[in-house]
């Protein structure tokens, strides 16, 4: 994804420039990180993800505050086809400009995904003292989730690509110089095209006072995005078509097979932070 680093840096400067007389925080969060999708015939393994965060909370009253900051998050998961020998099809154009239906069949296909993003949160915090040096905290708000990159590492025992030309009722399955045929031990890396989305964010936890100006913060968090982080113009074959060879087929990824698929990061787990004045 293309993004302007100067724009992000400027936004962070503006956020922190309003933090005079506020409480700052740094922290980490870790838990189950899932990239949810509605793509049919695909399943994903659940893996651990996390984030680094820094920001501030400006007190409006003794109990209410407003916070913001910047975060760096990472999601990882492994993707599979529900049926190992499924054939998926899409439309392609060959080197001569002729349109055809491109059929791809893979053996034991899997896809390792790594999604990294910058998040800009804004939230309201409610806090209440429940014991000496212990505060109850509840945070609710939204985050702008901006993917930096969404990498994929694909592998399969075999990849077979064939063509069907409906205008002349012709099937081609063994013409390697035009990109049709079987390839064994396939491995390749690629990247999804992405866009920013809004996430909801909730935290429920406690602050333990360490000194007059410092405190330890622990909480449970839940985050869910709205809208899809994928930004593509058309549905594509999960293993790309190379019009001159059956080698060097670029992986478009299983999520690219449905143009309007909803691909949404969702995570929940634990947050550990340090608050200071």
C-alpha positions as CSV (number, residue, x, y, z in Angstrom):
1,X,0.0,0.0,0.0
2,X,1.2,3.5,-0.8
3,X,1.1,6.0,2.0
4,X,2.7,9.3,2.9
5,X,5.0,9.0,5.9
6,X,5.1,12.7,6.3
7,X,1.3,12.8,6.7
8,X,1.5,10.2,9.5
9,X,4.4,11.9,11.2
10,X,2.5,15.2,11.1
11,X,-0.6,13.6,12.5
12,X,1.4,12.2,15.4
13,X,3.0,15.5,16.1
14,X,-0.4,17.2,16.2
15,X,-1.7,14.5,18.6
16,X,1.2,14.8,21.0
17,X,1.3,18.6,20.8
18,X,-2.1,18.7,22.5
19,X,-0.8,16.6,25.4
20,X,0.4,19.3,27.7
21,X,-0.4,18.4,31.3
22,X,-1.6,15.0,30.3
23,X,-0.5,11.6,31.5
24,X,1.6,9.6,29.0
25,X,1.8,5.9,28.5
26,X,3.8,3.2,26.7
27,X,2.8,-0.4,26.5
28,X,2.5,-3.7,24.7
29,X,-0.5,-5.9,23.9
30,X,-0.6,-9.5,22.8
31,X,-3.3,-12.0,22.1
32,X,-5.3,-13.8,19.4
33,X,-5.0,-11.9,16.1
34,X,-7.3,-13.0,13.3
35,X,-7.7,-11.6,9.8
36,X,-11.4,-12.5,9.3
37,X,-12.7,-13.1,5.8
38,X,-15.9,-14.2,4.0
39,X,-14.1,-15.9,1.2
40,X,-15.7,-19.3,0.5
41,X,-13.7,-22.6,0.7
42,X,-10.9,-21.1,2.8
43,X,-9.9,-21.7,6.4
44,X,-7.2,-20.1,8.5
45,X,-5.2,-21.1,11.6
46,X,-5.2,-18.9,14.7
47,X,-1.9,-17.3,15.7
48,X,-0.6,-14.8,18.2
49,X,-0.3,-11.2,17.3
50,X,0.6,-8.0,19.1
51,X,1.3,-4.3,19.2
52,X,3.5,-1.6,20.6
53,X,1.8,1.6,21.7
54,X,2.5,5.0,23.1
55,X,0.2,8.0,23.8
56,X,-1.3,10.2,26.3
57,X,-4.6,10.7,28.3
58,X,-5.9,14.2,29.0
59,X,-8.1,14.4,32.1
60,X,-11.4,16.2,31.6
61,X,-12.7,15.5,35.1
62,X,-11.5,13.3,38.0
63,X,-13.1,10.3,36.3
64,X,-13.2,11.1,32.5
65,X,-10.3,11.5,30.2
66,X,-9.6,11.5,26.4
67,X,-6.6,9.8,24.9
68,X,-4.8,9.3,21.7
69,X,-1.4,8.1,20.4
70,X,0.2,5.9,17.9
71,X,0.6,2.1,17.7
72,X,2.4,-0.5,15.5
73,X,0.6,-3.8,15.2
74,X,1.3,-7.2,13.6
75,X,-1.0,-10.0,12.6
76,X,0.0,-13.5,11.4
77,X,-2.0,-16.4,10.1
78,X,-1.8,-19.4,7.8
79,X,-4.4,-20.0,5.1
80,X,-5.5,-23.3,3.5
81,X,-8.0,-24.5,0.9
82,X,-10.7,-26.6,2.6
83,X,-10.3,-29.2,-0.2
84,X,-6.7,-29.7,-1.3
85,X,-7.5,-30.3,-5.0
86,X,-10.0,-27.6,-5.6
87,X,-10.0,-26.0,-9.0
88,X,-10.6,-22.2,-9.0
89,X,-11.3,-20.2,-12.2
90,X,-11.1,-16.6,-13.4
91,X,-10.8,-14.7,-16.6
92,X,-7.4,-13.8,-18.1
93,X,-5.9,-12.5,-21.3
94,X,-3.0,-14.3,-23.1
95,X,0.0,-12.8,-24.8
96,X,-2.0,-12.4,-28.1
97,X,-4.8,-10.5,-26.4
98,X,-7.3,-13.3,-26.4
99,X,-9.5,-13.8,-23.4
100,X,-9.9,-17.2,-21.8
101,X,-10.9,-18.9,-18.5
102,X,-7.9,-19.7,-16.4
103,X,-8.3,-22.8,-14.3
104,X,-5.8,-23.4,-11.4
105,X,-5.5,-26.6,-9.4
106,X,-3.0,-26.9,-6.6
107,X,-1.9,-29.7,-4.4
108,X,-1.5,-29.1,-0.6
109,X,-1.6,-25.3,-1.0
110,X,-0.9,-23.1,2.0
111,X,-0.3,-19.4,2.5
112,X,1.6,-17.6,5.3
113,X,0.3,-14.1,5.8
114,X,1.9,-11.2,7.7
115,X,0.0,-8.0,8.1
116,X,1.7,-5.0,9.7
117,X,-0.1,-1.7,10.4
118,X,0.1,1.7,12.0
119,X,-2.9,2.5,14.2
120,X,-4.0,6.0,15.4
121,X,-6.4,5.6,18.4
122,X,-8.7,8.1,20.0
123,X,-10.7,7.0,23.1
124,X,-12.6,8.0,26.2
125,X,-11.4,6.6,29.5
126,X,-13.5,6.2,32.7
127,X,-11.5,5.6,35.9
128,X,-12.6,5.1,39.5
129,X,-10.5,4.5,42.6
130,X,-11.5,1.2,44.1
131,X,-8.7,0.8,46.7
132,X,-5.6,2.6,47.9
133,X,-3.4,3.0,44.9
134,X,-5.7,0.9,42.6
135,X,-8.0,2.4,39.9
136,X,-10.6,0.7,37.7
137,X,-10.3,1.7,34.0
138,X,-12.6,1.3,31.0
139,X,-11.6,2.7,27.6
140,X,-13.8,2.8,24.5
141,X,-13.0,4.4,21.2
142,X,-11.9,4.0,17.6
143,X,-8.7,3.5,15.7
144,X,-7.6,4.4,12.2
145,X,-6.0,1.1,11.0
146,X,-3.4,1.8,8.2
147,X,-1.7,-1.3,6.7
148,X,2.0,-0.8,6.0
149,X,2.3,-4.1,4.2
150,X,0.4,-7.3,3.9
151,X,2.9,-10.0,2.7
152,X,2.1,-13.6,1.6
153,X,4.3,-16.6,1.3
154,X,2.7,-19.3,-0.8
155,X,3.7,-22.9,-1.3
156,X,2.2,-26.0,-2.9
157,X,3.3,-29.5,-3.9
158,X,2.1,-28.8,-7.4
159,X,0.3,-26.0,-9.5
160,X,-1.5,-26.9,-12.7
161,X,-2.8,-24.1,-14.9
162,X,-5.0,-24.7,-17.9
163,X,-7.0,-22.6,-20.3
164,X,-10.5,-22.8,-21.8
165,X,-11.3,-20.6,-24.8
166,X,-15.1,-20.6,-24.9
167,X,-15.4,-18.9,-28.3
168,X,-13.7,-21.8,-30.0
169,X,-14.4,-24.5,-27.4
170,X,-10.7,-25.2,-26.9
171,X,-8.9,-26.5,-23.8
172,X,-5.2,-26.2,-23.3
173,X,-3.4,-27.9,-20.4
174,X,0.1,-28.5,-21.6
175,X,1.7,-25.6,-23.4
176,X,4.4,-24.3,-21.0
177,X,5.7,-21.5,-23.3
178,X,2.2,-19.9,-23.0
179,X,1.9,-20.5,-19.3
180,X,-0.2,-23.7,-19.3
181,X,1.0,-26.8,-17.6
182,X,2.1,-28.4,-14.3
183,X,4.8,-27.1,-11.9
184,X,6.0,-29.0,-8.8
185,X,7.3,-27.7,-5.5
186,X,5.9,-24.2,-6.0
187,X,7.0,-21.4,-3.6
188,X,6.6,-17.7,-4.2
189,X,6.1,-14.4,-2.2
190,X,3.8,-11.5,-2.9
191,X,1.7,-8.8,-1.3
192,X,-2.0,-7.8,-1.1
193,X,-3.1,-4.3,-2.1
194,X,-4.6,-2.6,1.0
195,X,-6.4,0.4,2.3
196,X,-7.1,2.0,5.7
197,X,-10.1,1.1,7.8
198,X,-11.7,2.1,11.1
199,X,-11.6,-0.2,14.1
200,X,-13.6,-0.2,17.3
201,X,-11.5,-0.6,20.5
202,X,-12.4,-1.5,24.1
203,X,-10.2,-2.1,27.1
204,X,-11.1,-3.1,30.6
205,X,-8.5,-3.2,33.4
206,X,-6.7,-1.7,36.4
207,X,-4.1,0.8,37.2
208,X,-1.7,0.1,40.1
209,X,0.1,3.2,41.5
210,X,3.8,2.8,41.8
211,X,4.7,6.3,42.9
212,X,3.2,9.8,42.8
213,X,3.8,10.1,39.0
214,X,4.1,6.5,37.8
215,X,1.7,3.5,37.5
216,X,1.4,0.1,36.1
217,X,-1.6,-0.6,33.8
218,X,-3.1,-4.0,32.9
219,X,-6.2,-4.7,30.9
220,X,-8.1,-7.0,28.5
221,X,-8.7,-5.6,25.0
222,X,-11.0,-6.3,22.1
223,X,-10.6,-4.7,18.6
224,X,-12.7,-5.2,15.5
225,X,-12.4,-3.5,12.1
226,X,-15.2,-2.2,9.9
227,X,-14.8,-2.4,6.1
228,X,-12.2,-4.4,4.2
229,X,-8.5,-3.7,4.2
230,X,-8.2,-5.2,0.7
231,X,-8.2,-2.8,-2.2
232,X,-8.3,-4.5,-5.6
233,X,-9.9,-3.7,-8.9
234,X,-11.0,-7.3,-9.9
235,X,-11.1,-10.9,-8.8
236,X,-7.8,-12.7,-9.5
237,X,-6.4,-16.2,-9.5
238,X,-4.7,-17.0,-6.2
239,X,-1.7,-18.2,-8.3
240,X,-1.1,-15.7,-11.0
241,X,-0.9,-16.3,-14.7
242,X,2.4,-16.0,-16.5
243,X,1.8,-15.7,-20.3
244,X,5.3,-16.9,-21.2
245,X,6.1,-19.7,-18.7
246,X,4.7,-22.0,-16.1
247,X,7.5,-20.8,-13.8
248,X,7.6,-17.5,-11.9
249,X,3.9,-17.4,-11.3
250,X,3.2,-14.6,-8.8
251,X,0.9,-15.4,-5.9
252,X,-2.1,-13.1,-5.7
253,X,-3.4,-14.9,-2.6
254,X,-6.6,-16.7,-1.8
255,X,-8.3,-13.5,-0.6
256,X,-7.8,-12.0,-4.1
257,X,-10.2,-14.6,-5.6
258,X,-13.2,-12.5,-4.5
259,X,-13.0,-8.8,-5.5
260,X,-15.6,-7.7,-2.9
261,X,-14.4,-9.9,-0.1
262,X,-14.5,-8.4,3.4
263,X,-11.1,-8.9,5.0
264,X,-11.2,-7.6,8.6
265,X,-8.6,-7.7,11.4
266,X,-10.0,-8.8,14.7
267,X,-7.9,-9.2,17.9
268,X,-8.4,-9.7,21.7
269,X,-6.0,-10.4,24.5
270,X,-4.0,-8.6,27.2
271,X,-2.4,-5.2,27.5
272,X,0.5,-4.2,29.8
273,X,1.5,-0.6,30.1
274,X,3.4,2.0,32.1
275,X,1.8,5.4,32.8
276,X,3.9,8.4,33.7
277,X,3.6,12.2,34.0
